[in-house]
């Protein structure tokens, strides 16, 4: 009985958390000059945070209490990267939607691909953040944030393609490390 109540409360908190992230990210985006709202991410540092080999190295080298402390800090940093990636994806959804109405077929196709990748990344970011916040309570688990790195790199490629098609002189970059 108690376990059922705990699971219901955890599910409700998770649902509220996902809805809050989605609504707050949607409200933060102003329609004017969207490209300036993108915050580049150091993809190499992000990749290092989600590397399982790095976790194993720390697990072997540190005492269990020290590992949990370090792992919590790494999880907080991971959450910050994922939050920024989600915000960038929200901006790119709007950029892609604005470009969908063009008459150029290549640009419209690139915009459609950008919107699809950005929406998928936003959804994955919300779930990854939920898993990270759960992992903060139990830092021995491993959240699946590697998918976010891969999705963000794919989104970077889509954004650069659309940026080159729209304005070849100033391509759009969303990663600091690429």
Residue, then its C-alpha position, 0 to 999 in steps of 0.5 A: x500500500x505504501x509503495x503504491x502511494x509512493x509510486x503515485x506521488x513520484x509519477x505525479x511529481x514527474x509529470x508536473x516536472x515535465x510539464x513545467x519544463x515544456x511550458x517554461x521553455x516555450x514561454x522563454x522564447x521571443x519571436x524576434x532574432x531567435x538565433x541570438x538566443x542559442x547558447x553554444x554547448x561545449x560538446x567535448x566537455x558534455x561528452x566527457x560527463x556522460x562517458x561510462x569509462x569516466x564513471x568507471x575510472x572515478x568509481x575505481x579511484x575514489x572511496x564510495x562516499x567520495x564517488x557519490x559526492x563527485x557523481x552528484x556534482x557531475x549529474x548537476x553539470x550534466x543537467x545544466x548541459x541538458x537544460x541548455x540543449x533543451x532550450x536550444x532545441x526549442x529555439x531551433x524548433x521556432x527557427x525551423x517553423x519560420x523557414x518551413x514556409x519558403x518556396x525553396x524545396x531544399x530549404x523547406x526540407x532542411x527546415x522540416x528535418x531541423x524541426x523533427x530533430x529539435x522536437x525529438x531532442x526536447x522530448x529526450x531532454x525532458x526525460x533525461x532531466x527526470x532521470x538525472x534528478x532521480x539519479x541525484x538521490x541514488x548516484x550509483x545509477x547511470x542516467x542515459x544522457x549519451x543519447x542527448x549528446x548524439x541527438x544534439x550533434x545531429x541537431x547541430x548538423x541540421x541547424x548548420x545545413x538550414x543556416x547555410x541554405x538561408x544565409x551562406x555567409x553566416x552559418x548557424x552554430x549551436x556547439x562550441x566544440x565542433 
